[in-house]
Each structure stands twice: as structure tokens, then as C-alpha cells.
Amino acid sequence: MNLDIQWFISGLVENNILTVEQCQEIISRIGEECDLPTFAQEILNTMAQGLEEEEAMQLLEKLQTLMEMSAGQAAAGNIPQMFAPPEEEMEMEMESGESADWDNLPSLENVANMSDEEIAPLMITLLKSLRALGASDLHISAAAVPFIRCNLKIVKISEHIIPPEDALRLNHVLLTKEQKDFFDQEMDLNFALEIDHDRFRVSLMMHKDGASGTYRLVPNKLKTLAELGFLPQDVATVERLLDYHNGLILVTGPLGSGKTTTLATMVNTINRKRHDHVITVEDPIEILIPSVNCNITQREVGKHTNNYRSALKGALREDPDIIVIGELHDLDTIENAITASETGHLVIGTLHTCDAANTLNRLLDVFPTTQQPQIRAMTSVSLRGIICQRLIPAAAGGLTVAYEMLINTMAVGNIISEGKTHQLKAVMQTGTTQGMTTFDGNVFNKFNAGQITAEVAESNIRDKVILKQFKDAIATSEAKKYAAEQAAAKKK
């Protein structure tokens, strides 16, 4: 059976359109060697009988959406979980944490009686267990129990409260002497840690009870946009943005929303499609990107440069085509980024904001009032697009990215230059043909594509109009399911 048909069946089942048995019955009728369009047409012919014209059109649209999703997943080489061989099923379970052996995690209760030589392998074992547990972060904090973050939820790995002395030793043990001295003096430290084939972004700090460390597991491979959860039509939009040779692209979202992973995926997309010089400035370097067609130069703040501001100024003298900035967080960095985007460079950066309107307000409000009209005019021309994202539970387990996308059209440029960012949502709702989508619209589309469950979709949709469309779609799906069951019963 073709891979795209496997994904199509997976989507049909996830959306309660047909059962696996009904799909198998159709396959046996038309043959396993059929292609996806033939299979979809047979389903349409079977289910459209007795439906009103409007209902038949809705069914056709849903099947077309599932076909696009299936083609994208098949092109990426992914295998649906329901069709995965036993080895891959075991791997998926390990990634989701379902089969991880929680009882064999090392205990932190006897740290006071251990030497540093004994504590180091204990911490390494804990960190290397994160991937098997399906976790993104490990937290070791004084006067608190150790815990991990797994699919956005906090999970305790022990009931033992870590004493301040033990917390300091646990968070110190993997540091170099220079890092220990820096942390003891500054009481904050961010760095990248590599253990065998795993990389971690480590953030240490001091608080009222003692030392605290957060260890974030970095993805061990570069994914495609489709693998991250971008829908096929939005993959095409992002790739069009990455074809520009100048301008500003922003990837935004709250902390822990996958911005770094999306940024790395975008750079790797450029790496395979173009032949350019790409300079990245990160704090720290998390995902290593080997040069393919582009020359990728990755710089780390604190290790290869003092700060973002000086790195960006230096980058402009290094003959770059594309500049990637890990975080636009101060006036000088933002001003230099906008200027660079106007002077023949494609600049891609991140911001900690929750939607497109807040992103523009945050970007522009850092400037003095007297300078804002000029900056608004510059941004209205140089901005290419904004991708604002967050992570939500996926139907197949794990997490998927949900997002809204703003594309700089003439209407959007006028809104930016006039400072009327409150009008952006309305423009995004009507700008789907230009590649725009609101967060609510994207969640609805991801539900239709079978990437998220109805429960997740309903809990994330806030727009009343889209919520009504969602509930109507659920009602229609239930009615079709009932009709299909009745038809199947009659045949028996």
C-alpha cells in the first residue's frame, strides 16, 4: 500500500470519517495497487450517496485537505503510527515516554555522601534518559523535588526534596572551571552541553533557596517544516518567504514554543535550496547545522562574540547574504536588524511575543517616540512576514506546532506605517489567499488534517465564528459516521 494512502487512511480514522475496517473493504474492492486519487474518489462515490449537494461539497473539501496532508507526510518519508512496523512502534513509544523505565532512574537522595566523580555519571544518566522519557527539560533546583517537562506537563521524577548543598553540587559537576567561576560571580549562566550525541541548552541561576538548573534537550536531527507540523499550504508560504534576498522575517512565540527548532529548520531549508553565506548569532548554539549548499557560520554569544549588538555589526562586514539572530531583545539589535534588512540582506530573528500584533508593537515600541514614524515606515517596507507559534498536543502523541502567519501585503504595510496594528487580525482572516492564517484558523485546519484531536482543537479555539464552524464539522462528521455504520449494517 502506498505511503500517501496510509496517511490518508490515518487521517480518515482520526477524523471519524471512516473506520479502518471500512477503508480496508474499499481497498480490497479496488485493489491495493490503486493510487491516492482513485482511492479518494471511490470513498467520495461511496459516501456521497444520499447526501445533499452542500454536504457532498463539504465532504469533498475535507477529502482534498486530507489528500494534501497525506502527500506532504509521504514526501517527508514519515510512516503513520498505525502502519509502523514493531521496531518503529517501539521507537515512537520511547519518544513519547510510554515505555520508559521510570523505576531505573538514578536516585538523588544520597548525593551528600558521593564524590564529584560519582555525581557526574549520575547527572549524565539523568540527562541521557530525557529522550527515552519523551521529556524536553530536566529541572534540578534547591529546596524542590527534581522534575521533568513532558508534553508541556510537569512530572516529578522523585519525591525527594533536594537540599541546597546537593543542588549546587549537581548543577556544578558538569561545568568547566571557567564556567564555575563565571556562575559563582554572575549567579547566572547559559551554555550548550554536549554528551555523546545529545545536546542540551543549560540555564543555571541562583534563587532564594540556592542553585537551580534547567537542562533542555535539543533535537538530535534537523526536521522539515512538515515534520514540525506545518500544513502543506503553509510550508509553501514559508518557503516563498525564504526565497527573498532581503527583508525581515520574524519567528515569535512564548518561551518553550519551539522557535529555535523552527529557526533551525528554516536555515536548513535555505541551506538546501540556495547557495549563500549564512551567519547565525545564537545564545547559545543549540542545533548544529552543517553546510550543504550554503556556507553556514554559527557564532555563540559569550564564546565567539560579546553580545548580539556587536555580532550583528560585525556580521555586516563579513559579506553575508542571510543573517539569523537568535533573539531581538534590545534597541540597538532591532535597529541594526531593520537596517540590515533594508540594505540587501535577508534577516531572520526571534521575539518572545504571543501574536503578530504584539510582535509589531514590541518591535517598534522600543524606539523613542520621535523615531517611531521613521521606523514604522522602514518596517512597513522591509518586513516579509511573521510566524507566531506555540506547541500543542498532537493526535499521534508528542507535540505539534500551531501558528499564525502574517504576510506583508500592501494592506499590512499601510497598517504598520499608520500604527493601526489592532486591524491586523481582520486582514489576516481575509488574507488566506496570500498565505495568511490566524491561530484559530490554523488550529481548525490542523484538526481537519487529522494532526490534532477534537478535544485539543476545541480547547485552543477562541474565535466564536471558527468555534461554530468546528462544532458544525464535528456534528457533520458524527452524522456521516452514523450513516456509514448504517449503510455497512445493511450490506451485512
Number of C-alpha atoms within 10 A of each C-alpha: 12 13 19 25 22 19 26 29 27 25 25 21 17 21 25 17 25 21 18 14 10 17 19 13 12 16 18 11 10 12 13 14 11 13 13 19 13 11 21 20 13 16 20 16 11 13 19 17 9 10 13 10 10 9 14 17 14 14 21 17 13 18 23 15 21 24 22 17 26 27 18 22 22 20 12 14 12 16 16 22 17 13 14 14 11 10 9 14 15 14 14 20 19 17 19 21 22 15 15 18 12 14 9 8 14 15 13 20 14 9 19 13 10 10 11 15 9 12 22 17 14 17 18 13 14 13 20 17 20 23 20 19 21 23 24 20 23 26 22 24 28 25 19 17 17 20 18 23 18 19 20 17 10 14 14 14 17 17 11 14 16 21 19 17 14 25 25 20 17 25 25 21 18 17 15 10 11 9 15 17 12 13 18 14 10 11 14 15 17 18 20 18 20 11 11 8 7 15 22 26 20 20 17 21 18 18 10 7 13 16 25 22 23 20 23 24 22 21 17 13 11 19 17 17 23 18 17 18 21 22 24 17 13 20 17 14 17 21 15 12 20 23 12 16 15 22 26 26 25 26 26 30 23 16 12 14 21 19 26 22 19 21 21 20 21 21 24 22 18 20 21 12 15 14 13 17 18 23 25 24 25 23 19 19 22 23 22 15 17 13 14 14 15 19 15 21 15 17 20 21 20 14 12 12 16 11 16 25 23 14 21 23 15 12 20 17 8 10 13 19 19 28 25 23 26 23 21 21 17 13 16 17 20 22 18 17 26 22 19 23 26 19 13 15 22 28 29 28 24 23 22 20 20 18 23 28 19 15 23 20 16 15 22 22 15 16 18 11 10 8 12 16 17 13 20 22 16 18 24 21 20 23 26 25 24 28 24 28 24 21 21 19 18 20 18 18 17 19 21 23 25 28 25 24 25 28 25 22 17 11 14 23 21 17 19 28 19 13 17 13 18 14 14 17 18 10 19 23 15 12 19 15 8 13 17 24 25 26 25 23 24 22 27 23 20 24 23 26 24 26 27 26 17 19 10 15 23 17 10 16 19 13 12 10 11 16 19 12 12 22 13 12 17 16 12 16 17 15 13 20 18 14 15 18 15 11 13 11 9 8 7 5
